[in-house]
Amino acid sequence: MRRHLLAVVALPLFVIGCASDMGSSAMKAAAAPEAVRPPAEAKWFMLATGVGEITYECRARADGNGYEWAFAGPVATLYSGGRPVGKYYGGPTWESSDGSKVGGKQLAVAPAGPGNIPLQLVKAEPGAGSGAMSGVSYIQRLNTKGGVAPAAACGMANRGARQQVAYEADYHFYR
């Protein structure tokens, strides 16, 4: 019962938070580099800011030439209007507090500036549950801060070591 009550309260806050910032957020999303813009028929409807960490693991390079910090996965809390409204984790998966969730496949990336993970466009796959994530067709990652692979050495001595790197990004959702 308590979980259902939380979902009933969280979804309206999520939608209200998104609607209050709709005009300026939609304009910023439309101004993104061409490579990470969704098709013209996709309609922007929601913004959530992800704040969390990206985990990297020191692994042997696929080409056999040394070692590198390889992406192992993200974990972040999604916020709207300053309130937590969901989570983002490996898959990739965006999950609303109402239980609805959506995953997808990366279509394109664009540079975001030194020290920041790239901007991204994801084509959504059919989601689960009914709620905030229902009907999502594209997800656009913009306004990234941090999240790049560690600067620390990666080699035979620390093979298998993991490091978390803080990041933040705005996720724009389209239907």
C-alpha positions in Angstrom: 0.0 0.0 0.0 2.8 2.4 1.0 4.6 1.8 -2.3 1.4 2.5 -4.3 0.8 5.7 -2.4 4.4 6.8 -3.2 3.8 6.1 -6.9 0.6 8.0 -6.8 2.3 11.0 -5.2 5.6 10.8 -7.2 4.1 10.6 -10.7 2.2 13.9 -10.5 5.3 15.6 -9.0 7.4 14.2 -11.9 4.9 15.5 -14.5 4.5 18.9 -12.7 8.3 19.3 -12.4 8.7 18.5 -16.1 5.8 20.8 -17.2 7.1 23.8 -15.3 10.4 23.7 -17.2 8.9 22.5 -20.5 9.5 25.6 -22.6 13.1 26.3 -21.9 14.1 22.6 -21.7 12.5 21.8 -25.0 14.3 24.7 -26.6 17.7 23.6 -25.2 17.0 20.0 -26.5 16.1 21.3 -29.9 19.4 23.3 -30.0 21.5 20.1 -29.5 24.0 19.0 -32.1 22.3 17.5 -35.2 23.8 14.0 -34.5 21.9 13.7 -31.2 18.5 15.2 -32.2 15.6 12.9 -32.4 13.4 12.8 -35.6 11.2 15.8 -36.2 8.0 13.8 -35.5 9.2 12.9 -31.9 7.6 15.2 -29.3 9.5 16.4 -26.2 7.5 15.8 -23.1 9.7 15.3 -20.0 13.1 16.2 -18.5 14.9 14.5 -15.6 18.4 15.3 -14.3 20.5 12.2 -13.5 23.0 12.6 -10.6 25.2 9.7 -9.8 28.3 7.7 -10.7 29.7 5.8 -13.7 31.9 2.7 -12.8 35.0 1.9 -14.8 37.1 -1.2 -14.6 40.7 -1.6 -15.5 40.8 -4.3 -18.3 43.1 -5.6 -21.0 42.4 -3.8 -24.3 40.6 -5.9 -26.9 43.4 -5.4 -29.3 45.9 -6.8 -26.8 47.9 -3.6 -26.6 48.0 -2.8 -22.9 45.2 -1.9 -20.5 42.4 0.7 -20.3 39.6 1.9 -18.1 36.5 0.3 -19.6 32.9 1.4 -19.0 31.2 -1.0 -16.5 27.9 0.8 -15.8 26.1 3.8 -14.5 23.8 4.3 -11.5 22.0 7.6 -10.9 19.0 9.1 -9.2 16.7 11.0 -11.5 15.4 14.4 -10.3 12.7 16.7 -11.5 11.8 19.9 -9.7 14.5 19.1 -7.1 12.7 15.9 -6.1 13.9 12.3 -6.7 11.5 10.8 -9.3 13.3 7.7 -10.4 16.6 6.0 -11.2 18.9 5.3 -14.1 21.1 2.2 -14.3 22.9 -0.2 -16.7 21.1 -1.6 -19.6 20.6 1.4 -20.1 17.4 1.7 -18.1 15.4 4.7 -16.9 12.9 3.8 -14.2 10.2 6.1 -12.8 9.2 5.9 -9.1 5.8 4.8 -10.4 7.4 1.5 -11.6 7.3 2.2 -15.3 10.7 1.9 -17.1 12.2 2.0 -20.5 15.5 0.9 -22.0 17.1 1.5 -25.4 20.0 1.3 -27.8 22.4 4.2 -28.5 22.0 5.7 -31.9 24.5 8.6 -31.8 26.9 10.6 -29.7 28.4 14.1 -29.9 31.2 15.7 -28.0 30.3 17.5 -24.8 33.6 19.2 -23.9 36.7 18.3 -22.0 36.1 16.1 -18.9 32.4 15.4 -19.8 30.9 12.2 -21.2 29.4 12.7 -24.7 25.9 13.9 -25.5 23.8 10.9 -26.6 20.7 9.9 -28.5 19.0 6.6 -27.6 16.2 4.8 -29.4 13.8 3.5 -26.8 12.7 -0.1 -26.8 9.2 -1.0 -25.6 9.0 -0.2 -21.9 7.4 -1.9 -18.9 4.5 -0.7 -16.8 2.2 2.2 -17.3 3.2 5.6 -16.0 5.8 8.3 -16.8 8.0 6.1 -19.0 5.1 4.8 -21.1 5.3 5.5 -24.8 8.9 6.9 -24.7 10.4 6.7 -28.2 13.8 8.5 -27.8 16.0 9.7 -24.9 18.5 12.5 -25.4 21.4 13.0 -22.9 22.5 16.6 -22.8 24.3 19.0 -20.4 26.7 16.4 -19.2 29.1 17.1 -16.4 32.0 14.7 -15.5 31.8 11.0 -15.9 34.9 10.4 -18.0 37.2 7.5 -17.4 39.6 7.9 -14.4 43.0 9.6 -15.0 44.7 7.1 -12.7 47.0 4.5 -14.2 45.5 1.3 -15.5 47.8 -1.7 -16.0 48.7 -5.3 -15.1 49.2 -4.3 -11.4 45.6 -3.0 -11.0 43.8 -5.1 -13.6 40.2 -5.7 -12.3 40.2 -2.6 -10.2 37.1 -0.5 -10.3 36.6 3.2 -9.9 33.5 5.3 -9.7 33.4 8.7 -11.3 30.7 11.3 -10.4 28.6 12.6 -13.3 25.4 14.6 -14.0 23.3 14.8 -17.1 19.9 16.0 -18.3 17.7 13.3 -19.9 15.1 14.6 -22.3 12.3 12.1 -23.1 10.3 12.1 -26.3 7.2 10.3 -27.5 
